[in-house]
Amino acid sequence: MNRLSILAVTTVSLLILGGALPASKAVGQQTARQTSDVERVNAASQVFVAAIVARDIRAMEKVWAHESYVTFIGPLSTTVVVGWDGVKKAWEMRFGQFDRVTIALAESHVRTHGKVAWTVGVEKVQLLRKNGDTLSFDAFVTNVFEERDGRWLMVSHQATPIFRETK
């Protein structure tokens, strides 16, 4: 057993022995909450992707926390955008560059911890520029969410193109 596992077992044991919760109820409630949180984070991620595909700034406004610390690094970014006003402007600019955006999630891993959650995965992206050019690539993507009033809101998005070595 690694140190983290020992610590977790000790903590749960102390809670059970201390009478905080019966064992089955404590474990069951935690597992149910984690499952529920993962499902809600997945739903928030789907709404986020739908807002991008629709190029809909109003939908995007509903997905993000409107805070000074939110961050955005898109697959075509050259800088880190910090703060909701800048993030909103970055999305508006991106939406104006493309006639069509297609995103398919190829791989996703979700983790929650209290009021914070993150997703890490791979997306297949296809962009149709206003001039008719198509840009297609796979991207590593990381999204960070905070739970507020029962809703998971995005606080950070980073998508990085995957460059494959050619021989």
C-alpha positions in Angstrom: 0.0 0.0 0.0 1.3 3.4 -0.8 1.4 6.3 1.6 -1.7 8.0 0.2 -3.7 4.7 0.4 -2.7 4.2 4.0 -3.7 7.8 4.8 -7.1 7.3 3.2 -7.8 4.0 5.0 -6.7 5.6 8.3 -8.9 8.6 7.8 -12.0 6.5 6.8 -11.3 4.2 9.8 -11.2 7.1 12.2 -14.4 8.5 10.9 -16.1 5.1 11.2 -14.7 4.3 14.7 -15.5 7.9 15.8 -19.1 7.3 14.8 -19.2 10.1 12.2 -21.0 7.8 9.7 -21.6 4.1 9.4 -19.0 2.5 7.1 -21.3 1.6 4.2 -23.1 4.9 4.3 -19.9 7.0 4.4 -18.4 5.1 1.4 -21.7 5.0 -0.4 -22.4 8.7 -0.1 -18.9 9.6 -1.2 -19.1 7.3 -4.2 -22.5 8.6 -5.2 -21.4 12.2 -4.9 -18.3 11.6 -7.0 -20.4 9.9 -9.6 -22.9 12.7 -9.6 -20.2 15.3 -9.8 -18.4 13.5 -12.7 -21.7 13.3 -14.5 -22.4 17.0 -13.9 -18.8 18.0 -15.0 -19.3 15.9 -18.2 -22.6 17.7 -18.8 -20.9 21.1 -18.3 -18.1 20.0 -20.7 -20.7 19.0 -23.3 -22.4 22.4 -23.0 -19.0 24.1 -23.4 -18.3 22.2 -26.6 -21.8 22.9 -27.9 -21.2 26.6 -27.3 -18.0 26.4 -29.3 -19.5 24.5 -32.2 -22.5 26.9 -32.3 -20.1 29.8 -32.0 -22.6 31.2 -29.5 -21.1 33.8 -27.1 -24.3 33.9 -25.0 -24.1 30.1 -24.3 -20.3 30.6 -23.6 -21.2 33.2 -21.0 -23.3 30.7 -19.1 -20.5 28.1 -19.0 -17.7 30.3 -17.6 -17.2 31.9 -14.1 -17.0 35.6 -14.7 -13.9 36.1 -12.5 -10.6 38.0 -12.9 -8.6 34.8 -12.5 -10.2 32.7 -15.3 -7.7 31.7 -18.1 -7.9 30.7 -21.7 -5.3 29.2 -24.0 -6.8 28.0 -27.3 -5.1 25.8 -29.8 -4.3 28.8 -32.0 -3.4 31.1 -29.1 -0.1 33.0 -28.8 -0.7 34.3 -25.3 -2.4 33.4 -22.1 -5.7 35.3 -21.7 -6.5 36.1 -18.0 -9.8 37.5 -16.7 -13.4 37.0 -17.9 -13.5 40.2 -20.1 -10.4 39.0 -22.0 -11.7 35.5 -22.3 -15.0 36.7 -23.6 -13.2 38.8 -26.2 -11.0 35.9 -27.2 -14.0 33.7 -27.8 -15.8 36.5 -29.8 -12.7 36.8 -32.0 -12.4 33.1 -32.5 -16.1 32.8 -33.4 -15.7 35.5 -36.0 -12.8 33.7 -37.7 -14.6 30.5 -38.6 -17.7 29.5 -40.5 -17.8 26.1 -39.0 -16.2 24.4 -36.0 -16.4 20.6 -35.3 -15.1 19.1 -32.1 -15.2 15.4 -31.3 -14.0 14.1 -27.9 -11.7 11.2 -28.6 -10.6 10.6 -24.9 -11.6 12.2 -21.6 -10.6 11.8 -18.0 -12.6 13.6 -15.2 -11.6 14.1 -11.6 -13.4 16.0 -8.9 -12.1 17.1 -5.5 -14.5 19.1 -3.4 -15.6 22.2 -5.3 -12.9 21.8 -8.1 -12.9 19.5 -11.1 -10.7 19.0 -14.1 -11.0 17.2 -17.4 -8.0 16.1 -19.4 -8.4 14.5 -22.8 -7.9 14.5 -26.6 -10.2 16.3 -29.1 -10.4 16.0 -32.8 -10.9 19.5 -34.2 -11.9 20.7 -37.6 -12.1 24.4 -38.4 -13.5 26.0 -41.6 -12.1 29.4 -42.0 -14.0 32.3 -43.5 -11.8 32.1 -46.6 -12.7 28.4 -47.2 -9.5 26.9 -45.8 -9.9 23.9 -43.5 -7.7 23.3 -40.5 -7.8 19.8 -38.9 -5.8 18.6 -35.9 -6.0 16.7 -32.7 -5.5 18.6 -29.5 -4.7 17.8 -25.8 -7.3 19.7 -23.8 -7.5 20.5 -20.1 -10.5 22.2 -18.5 -10.8 23.3 -14.9 -14.2 23.9 -13.2 -15.3 25.3 -9.9 -18.7 24.3 -8.4 -20.9 27.3 -7.5 -24.4 27.0 -6.3 -24.7 23.4 -7.6 -23.3 24.4 -11.1 -19.9 23.5 -12.5 -18.4 26.7 -14.1 -15.3 26.8 -16.2 -12.3 28.7 -14.8 -9.6 27.5 -17.2 -9.4 26.1 -20.7 -6.2 25.0 -22.5 -6.1 23.2 -25.8 -2.7 22.4 -27.4 -2.4 20.9 -30.9 -0.7 17.5 -31.0 2.2 17.6 -33.5 3.0 14.2 -34.9 6.5 13.6 -36.1 6.8 12.8 -39.8 9.5 10.7 -41.2 
